[in-house]
Amino acid sequence: MAYYYRYSTSWTRSATFSLTNTTNARLGYSGAISPDGNRIILGAPYYAATAGGREFISEKSGSTWGVLTTIGPLGNNSTSSRVGISSAFGTNSRLVIGGNMQKNSDGIVTGLAYLVDIS
C-alpha cells in the first residue's frame, strides 16, 4: 500500500494505491512524481512469486487517480530482475526504471536501467 499526500495549509491524503492478489510485492519500494504532479510511478520489485517486479504508473484526471500503464518484467532474466527497485521521472512522460538483479549473458548480476517514454 502506498499513499500520496499534498500540502496546502496542512497535509492531506490525496490518494491511496494498493495491489490485489499479491503478497510481499512491496509496492512503493521506489516512487516518483512527474514534474507537473499529474503522474506517479510506484515500484514493486518483488511483484510475482519470481520477483520479476513491476512499475505501476498512475495518472491524475481531475481529482481522481487511475492506472495509466504497468511495466515489467524486463530483461533477459525477467523472472528475477526486480524491476521497480528504483524509479525516476525525467520529464512528464519520460522515466527511468531500474532492476538490481538483472544478469548479463555470463550470468553475472549487473542490474538494469530502462529509459521509457509513456507519452
matplotlib code that plots the C-alpha trace (Angstrom):
import matplotlib.pyplot as plt

x = [0.0, 1.3, -0.1, 0.1, -0.2, -0.4, 0.4, -1.6, -2.1, -1.9, -1.0, -4.0, -4.1, -4.9, -4.7, -4.2, -2.6, -2.8, -2.5, -4.9, -4.0, -0.3, 1.8, 5.1, 5.2, 6.5, 4.5, 6.1, 9.6, 10.5, 8.4, 8.5, 6.1, 6.2, 7.3, 3.7, 2.4, -0.1, 1.7, 3.1, 5.3, 5.5, 7.9, 7.0, 10.3, 9.0, 5.8, 5.0, 6.5, 9.5, 10.4, 10.4, 9.0, 6.7, 6.4, 2.8, 2.2, -0.9, -2.3, -4.5, -7.6, -9.4, -9.1, -9.1, -6.1, -6.3, -3.8, -2.2, 0.1, 2.1, 5.7, 7.6, 9.1, 12.0, 15.4, 16.9, 16.2, 13.0, 11.8, 14.2, 15.4, 13.5, 12.2, 10.8, 13.8, 14.3, 12.1, 12.6, 10.9, 13.0, 10.0, 6.3, 6.4, 9.9, 11.2, 13.9, 13.2, 15.8, 16.2, 19.2, 19.3, 19.5, 22.2, 24.3, 25.0, 27.7, 25.3, 26.9, 24.5, 24.9, 21.5, 19.4, 18.1, 15.5, 14.5, 10.8, 8.6, 5.0, 3.6]
y = [0.0, 3.5, 6.9, 10.3, 13.4, 17.0, 20.1, 23.3, 24.6, 21.1, 17.6, 15.8, 12.3, 12.7, 9.1, 5.5, 2.9, -0.8, -4.1, -7.0, -10.7, -10.1, -10.8, -9.2, -7.1, -4.1, -1.5, 1.8, 0.5, 3.2, 6.0, 9.3, 12.1, 13.8, 17.4, 18.6, 16.5, 14.5, 11.2, 8.9, 5.8, 3.2, 0.3, -3.2, -5.1, -8.3, -8.4, -12.1, -15.2, -14.9, -11.3, -10.1, -6.8, -4.2, -0.5, 0.9, 4.3, 6.3, 9.5, 12.1, 13.2, 16.0, 14.8, 11.1, 8.8, 5.9, 3.4, 4.5, 1.5, -1.2, -2.0, -5.3, -7.7, -6.7, -8.0, -11.4, -13.0, -11.2, -13.7, -12.2, -8.8, -6.9, -4.2, -1.4, -1.3, 2.3, 4.9, 8.4, 10.9, 13.0, 14.8, 14.3, 11.4, 10.1, 8.0, 5.7, 2.3, 0.0, -3.6, -4.5, -8.3, -8.4, -10.8, -10.4, -13.3, -14.7, -15.0, -12.1, -9.7, -6.3, -4.7, -2.9, 0.6, 1.3, 4.7, 4.6, 7.1, 6.9, 9.7]
z = [0.0, -0.9, -0.1, -1.8, 0.4, -0.7, 1.4, 1.2, 4.8, 6.2, 4.9, 3.2, 1.8, -1.9, -3.0, -1.8, -4.1, -3.5, -5.3, -5.1, -5.1, -4.3, -1.2, -0.5, -3.7, -1.7, -3.7, -3.1, -2.6, -5.1, -6.3, -8.1, -9.1, -12.5, -12.7, -13.4, -10.5, -12.6, -12.8, -10.2, -10.7, -7.9, -8.0, -6.7, -7.1, -5.5, -7.5, -8.5, -6.9, -9.2, -8.1, -11.7, -10.4, -11.9, -12.2, -11.9, -13.4, -12.3, -13.9, -12.3, -14.2, -12.3, -8.7, -9.5, -9.9, -12.4, -13.6, -16.9, -17.5, -15.9, -16.9, -16.3, -16.1, -18.2, -19.1, -20.2, -16.8, -16.2, -13.6, -11.0, -12.3, -9.6, -11.9, -9.6, -7.2, -8.5, -10.3, -11.6, -13.9, -16.2, -17.8, -17.5, -19.9, -19.8, -16.9, -15.8, -14.1, -12.6, -11.6, -9.4, -10.1, -13.9, -15.1, -18.2, -20.7, -18.4, -15.5, -13.6, -11.8, -13.4, -12.9, -15.5, -16.2, -18.9, -20.3, -21.0, -22.9, -21.8, -23.9]

ax = plt.figure().add_subplot(projection="3d")
ax.plot(x, y, z, "-o")
ax.set_aspect("equal")
plt.show()
